[in-house]
Amino acid sequence: MKKIHYLLIGLLWVQIVAAQTTRKYSNEFLNIGVDAAALGMGNTVISNVSGVTAGYWNPAGLVGITDYEGALMHASYFANIAQYEYIGFAMPLQKNSALGISLIRFGVDDILDTTQLIDSQGNINYENIELFSAADYALQLSLARKEIFKDINVGFNAKIIHRRIGKFATSYGFGFDAGMQMNRGKWHYGLMIRDITTTFNVWSINDEAFAQIQDAIPGSNQELPETTELTIPKVQAGITKDWNITRDIGLQTALEMNIRFVQTNAIINTSFASIEPAFGFVADYEDMIFLRGGINNLQQEIQYDNSQSISWQPNFGVGFKYNGIQVDYALTNIASVGNALYSNIFSVKIDFEAFRK
């Protein structure tokens, strides 16, 4: 029975025990994505995104706004165990620049703390069970400038990150992103470099809580984890083309390459970098009704018989826009590639310019 709370030990320290100088996966909650419209396209919006949500995807796209804009999104992952919340606001500063601010929370709430379930005499006392949350937060400030070079818009993000595992550990971090978009007729190009200066997180561990579990397993004295965590840069490059199907129906198709400078299970991978392609489209009727689809997260999977296969993540979305209010829905399986546990995403965007007319 004394091993009951050992499961919690792994949950608490899995995020920080491997925190060395750099990590292959760090602050991954910032890579999930916001806005059902983008998620329905398989996240292929680096080159074509505009408006308030560009502060997350590519801040260069903020220059497309002409008035105040706001956005909200709620999503549930892992069979409603984890909740993802996003709120964004953007406004033009001058004729050629814009400002945006975003707040993101990804958390698992009401986790059972069973570290005190068994007392020193070996007795079980369920009244000692408490609840805690493991949550990640990001506050992001975005600034964009229009046509700094011919047809080229640029944008930058400054972000503050806070991560908390109940009373056991907390961390603060900061980092920067940079993005660029170029428009040439019906062609749109985009480049986004996340964590361009390497995002820096520092963990603070509750020494008293750590001492309670440090010698919990005889002969397995757990060392204090490293408290410094560095997130290495990631690059996203995309291209979009506009198509005129009829006078009332338009189409955009997009291709994107997501590049990490580590070896992963992406379908293109080397010891230097791994490249993950993604494809998406959006069809619209009079810029009012939208149908979206996309494929991303292409991975190499090794089966039990050591054979290899390719897994991929399908996405689907619909949307409606009228009088400055846009409501979008996406069906995606971010949380569970390869099975039927799909995630339902809803988001709302408001363009205040429509209310001033």
LUMMILO-898086 format. One record per residue (C-alpha): residue in one letter; z, y, x. Coordinates in steps of 0.001 Angstrom, whole numbers, plus 500000, padded with zeros to 6 digits. Each point is the difference from the previous one (the first is absolute). Layout:
% LUMMILO-898086
AZYX...
% end
This chain:
% LUMMILO-898086
M500000500000500000K500586502368502890K496271499982500613I499236501722496688H500054503471501456Y497898499020503026L496900500513497861L501009503596499551I500347500408503745G496303499275500417L499090502392497207L502005502829501504W498835499709503574V496401498787499680Q498750503588499880I501809501129503152V500806497026502194A496516500084501594A499954503772500470Q498899500261503599T497892502739501590T497033499355497701R499461497746497004K496924498394498496Y501174500796496472S502222503027499433N500494502355497047E497613497763498084F500990501545496663L497852502987501029N496921497734500149I500185498736496396G498220502994498486V500451502406497105D497955500847496898A498585497310497703A496522501519500409A500035499277503744L501660496601499679G497407498925497437M497309500659502633G501726497856502612N501354503107501793T496485501021501108V500500503735499490I500423501455503505S496558501620499879N499895501092496345V503563500807498901S500708503522498792G502823501716498186V503736499449500095T500009496319501054A497937500871503073G503300501049501557Y500729496286500369W496528498539500608N498303502705502063P501444503536499990A496551501454500753G499150499306496340L502573502529498790V497515502825500510G498229498904496811I502749501371497741T499684503400498306D503390500211498254Y503352498248499830E499756496201499707G502669497355499445A500075496192499997L502404497209499065M499829496250500565H502230497032499264A499373496446501164S501973496747500036Y499480497343502654F501208496462500713A500474499094496312N501801503313499290I502502499518502818A498804503069501910Q499227503411498525Y497566502518501495E500135503658498926Y497781502928501012I499925503670499055G497628502565501492F499212503696499693A497233502101501559M498775503587499843P497364502177501661L501385502403502590Q496983502162500677K496285499698499438N499619497381502718S503362498201500177A502423497995497884L503565498670500103G501415496761498639I503361498242499793S500682496340499155L503110497887499461I499906496193500118R502725497436499317F499669496236500378G503169498082499222V501718496826498909D503095500753497925D503037498013498862I500058497577502940L503101497781500076D502305500654502958T501750496647500510T501466500680503448Q503487500140498470L499505497140497554I502076497606502111D503328501262501308S501718499034503256Q501671497015498296G496679498632498795N500534500964496355I497100501249497874N500616503245498131Y497044501192497926E501694503336499392N499264500868503617I496255500006499356E498515503495500098L496515501372499444F497901502044502400S496433501292500401A497499499697502824A497660502986499719D497440501882502074Y499223503690499459A497307502302501374L499661503762499577Q496573501209501054L498692503549500477S496204500403500169L497809502887501139A496193500126499745R497320502386501223K496466500206498623E496882499991502178I501754500526503302F496616498871501349K496771499816498017D500505497679496994I503233498646501552N503423500296498367V503192499081501835G503579499304498954F503372499109501468N503172498318498746A503557500384501234K502307497318498617I503716499310499982I501050496400499384H503375498731498830R500805496302499629R503274498599498688I501403496483499694G503068500616497860K503050500834502094F498776497788502835A497350502104501740T498013503216499661S497155501557501944Y498187503320500274G496566500546501448F497176502467500261G496292499911500739F496604501626499517D496600499054498570A496602501662500400G496901499695497843M496410501221499801Q497265499990497370M496332500954500255N497616500381497050R496227499822500396G498241499980496651K500709496702498272W501699498580503082H503702500449500774Y501745499010503232G503711499763500714L502374499259502851M503776499634499750I502371499382502917R503486499048498834D503008500403502295I497752501818502433T502914500950502267T501818496663499425T502588500165497214F503566499824501278N502897498384498069V503625499781501112W502394497586498281S503731500512499557I501904496754499445N503365499760498282D502127498494502793E502714498813497623A497544498184497740F498234498506503024A503284498728501438Q500678498062496796I496883497872500435Q499539500029503774D501985496793500552A499417498496496555I498078497027501401P501963498163502727G498130499909503276S497414502535498793N501433503326501022Q497540502572498650E499143502868502300L499806503574498779P496339500702499123E497927502630501745T500263503302498170T496744501666501052E496790499223498127L496535501368500811T496986499753497689I496721499974501903P496919501880498688K497584498539497459V496442501161499303Q498058499960496735A496307500900499910G497898500100496839I496658500913498503T499091500672496361K496670500558498244D499377501599496590W497414498481497672N498495501485496834I499478497106497602T499112502165496976R500632503592499028D503422499012498621I500966497077502241G500900500361503665L501000497492502652Q501793500166503339T500045497115502464A502319499943503005L500460498020503203E503089500335502160M501280498569503280N503741499750500612I500851499681503678R503333498968501534F500458499907503752V501705496605499953Q498760496493499299T500515498971496375N498396497535497564A497235502461499091I496539498418499880I499029501993503103N502722499837502626T500466500169503758S502966500545502270F499092503708500047A499392500727496310S499557498432496585I497496501280497423E500287499417496274P497015501074497837A500351501054496362F497442500679497249G500337502014496803F498140501776497222V500605502348497083A497634500556497088D500528502941497665Y498673501178496680E499738503814499928D502894500169502475M502268499008497113I500184496192499860F500311497973503221L499535496354500954R501093498903503478G500019496903502156G500652499048503593I500660497300502567N502405500431502903N502611498195502095L497511497506501428Q502031497586502102Q499552496772501920E502267497267498657I500902496821501873Q500501497034497665Y502360497068500507D497161497936501482N499326502849502517S496757500926498263Q499304503689499453S499028501861496861I499526503616498971S502322501549497416W499297503265498242Q501601502271497458P498077500980496852N500752503250498184F498939501455496660G500663503337498347V499166502280497081G500695503661499393F499612502859497559K499919503753500648Y500070502772497427N501059503654500100G501582499774503437I501999496808499364Q498901496762501652V501614496635499232D499112496983502146Y500847496312499973A499443497403502719L500420496239500036T500586498765503539N501815497203501789I501328501899503008A503230498047499893S498532496536499819V496616499385501560G498498496744498817N501930499413496776A500218501392496498L503059502266500322Y498045503195499500S501503503489500057N499388502594497292I499775503574501266F500077503174497892S499552503565501181V499535503461498517K498395503095501550I500081503531498588D497698502866500962F501670503216498806E496738501924500180A498923498464496676F503019501563498263R499091503500501174K496604500053498328
% end
